[in-house]
Amino acid sequence: MTKLLEKALEAVRRLPPEDQDEIALAMLTLSGHEGEPEEIDPAHLPAVLEGLAQAKRRQFATDAEVEAAFRRFEQ
């Protein structure tokens, strides 16, 4: 294990359990070992299905739309 990974894991150990699980899932996904898929909240299912349909139609956000979305989170 690299020193950087050890440092990152030590930082994650200090986080609340739910944050640790989110980071662990991201690590597993990035490493190609996703494990069990997460359940989709039924209230979010229509939005997820619409997003998948848009991706299938190759309808993606423009760079400007992505920039605008990120700007909303910077405030």
C-alpha angles and dihedrals in degrees: 000000000000123000090243092054090047090052091049093049091050090053091049092051088065093056126092115272095254091054090047090054092051091051092045090052091050090050092050091048092050091048092051095249102107098162117196118001116246119251116251117232105244089230089060097043097094091053092047092050091048090050091052091048090051091050091050088053088047091240104152133166116267120242089255092053091050091049091050091051092051091048089059089060095048094069 
